Amino acid sequence: MKRFGYIATIALFALAATLPLCAQEGCVDSPENPTVVLGLIVGAASIGFVQVRNRIASRRNLKNK
């Protein structure tokens, strides 16, 4: 149950971080697409998280041998 609370908190902070990106409300002909930019940022962060987690796990495995 603690894990669910942790994940829910992170999800709420991620959603709260997207609120400033909605500054162009009602502008249909906007040249930029904040949703795409946000998706690229979240995707890069998740890939970085997975890589760091794998590096830490591999170092732990090397120390245990």
Secondary structure in CASP SS format (residue, H / E / C, confidence):
PFRMAT SS
TARGET T0000
AUTHOR 0000-0000-0000
METHOD secondary structure of the structure
MODEL  1
M C 1.00
K H 1.00
R H 1.00
F H 1.00
G H 1.00
Y H 1.00
I H 1.00
A H 1.00
T H 1.00
I H 1.00
A H 1.00
L H 1.00
F H 1.00
A H 1.00
L H 1.00
A H 1.00
A H 1.00
T H 1.00
L H 1.00
P H 1.00
L H 1.00
C H 1.00
A C 1.00
Q C 1.00
E C 1.00
G C 1.00
C C 1.00
V C 1.00
D C 1.00
S C 1.00
P C 1.00
E C 1.00
N C 1.00
P H 1.00
T H 1.00
V H 1.00
V H 1.00
L H 1.00
G H 1.00
L H 1.00
I H 1.00
V H 1.00
G H 1.00
A H 1.00
A H 1.00
S H 1.00
I H 1.00
G H 1.00
F H 1.00
V H 1.00
Q H 1.00
V H 1.00
R H 1.00
N H 1.00
R H 1.00
I H 1.00
A H 1.00
S H 1.00
R H 1.00
R H 1.00
N H 1.00
L H 1.00
K H 1.00
N H 1.00
K C 1.00
END
